[in-house]
């Protein structure tokens, strides 16, 4: 709690679990509880749990998704274990897949390969009722400060194309995250504010959910991009960085 406000940290990055992010926050000297961290890896597990899911999950993604599925008691396969697998494509090649897989979860995967795409496709096309869940559809991500890198949208798109299906997206800007956060903490949306550095995920997430929105220019979005005539996503206000927001919170409220 800061200035009487509850903070919830929301991220589309599915490579870490809440426990993984907790270690990062602790390393920065921040006192954050696991339940105050809402990653898209957790969102995927929470979504499946909300549907009373009882089968196996095939994971295209990294350890964060698997750790959250473990905590939710959901069986899974794939993920990092399939990173080095290859398809030979010899005459008559037939890839076997587990008929007990009832959902494919796709998150950002730096070791994605043809084997994973094909396995996920087979599950979605051949296992009756198999769900298709994406942690997010971000077109690009910022892995380094040198350039933008292909985001999870490219991985989801590859599987959506081959499976001929669109996924249920649980990360920003979709509504599942916000619905679950509001329910968990008993928060009214008229008292919530989304603060973020990206227009097409953070600010759109807030706007879609009826929240106040604040854009900070210390991350992905530049002021030029925000003010561009081509930009249609406009926050309620914007500032250069988070310290400006803290200054605003400390200012006394004028008497009416």
Secondary structure, DSSP 8 states (H G I E B T S, - for coil): -BTTB---EEE---SS-HHHHHHHHHHTT----GGGEEEHHHHHHHHHHHTT--SEEEEES-HHHHHHHHHTT--EEEGGGGTT------TT------TTEEEEEE---TT--HHHHHHHHHHHHHSTT-EEEES---SEE-SSSS--EE-HHHHHHHHHHHHT---EE-STTSHHHHHHHHHHHT--GGG-EEEES-IIIIIHHHHHTT-EEEEETTSS--HHHHH-TT-----SEEESSHHHHHHHHHS-----
